[in-house]
Amino acid sequence: MILRWRVESGDGTCKDKNERPGDQKAAERKVEELQREGDGNKVAFSASLVTTNEGQISPFNTGKTLVYKNIITNIGQAYNPNTGIFTAPVRGVYLFSLFVLGVAGADATGVDLYRNGEFVIPAYAHLSGQNYVNPSAGVNLLLEAGDTVYAFLPPNRKIYDNVHRHCSFSGILVFVM
């Protein structure tokens, strides 16, 4: 490996330097240091609602934040499986997705995505005489460190999940800003 750099002297002149380092350990340490710095920016989670063959999850008279209990992936531990809330660890663009299964017996099914308590996007469908519908939604969000994102089940909407993971919530840090 040959390292090339410019050195500025005290008199303002620059000289090109080419050098084959006798100790490649310094370069290897720098690469490892840069890789470690990037590890703090690895954020991804995916979870489904239930861990057993529970079935119908609703309807409820009031809306509620959904707690996705079956953790598939939680790199960076930004998703809290006790509250159902994702908290952004760094400022960046994140991609979120929601998948829902609706079953007969309700007019509509769906889940809404919220950021910091404000509605962002729905995964919503009317059943219209069908036995099943599978609405989904995805969105890129610019989040600040500490912003929260969660899935919210509005009142009187009927969803269904079991060990086949029909209802899921996922998020990934696309890039740091």
Buried (B, 14 or more C-beta within 10 A) or exposed (E): EEEEEEEEEEEEEEEEEEEEEEEEEEEEEEEEEEEEEEEEEEBBBBBBBBEEEEEEBBBEEEBBEBBBBBEEEBBBEBBBBEEBBBBBBBEBBBBBBBBBBBBEEBEBBBBBBBBEEEEBBBBBBBBEEEEEBEBBBEBEBEBEEEBBBBBBBBEBBBBBBBEEBBBBBBBBBBEEE
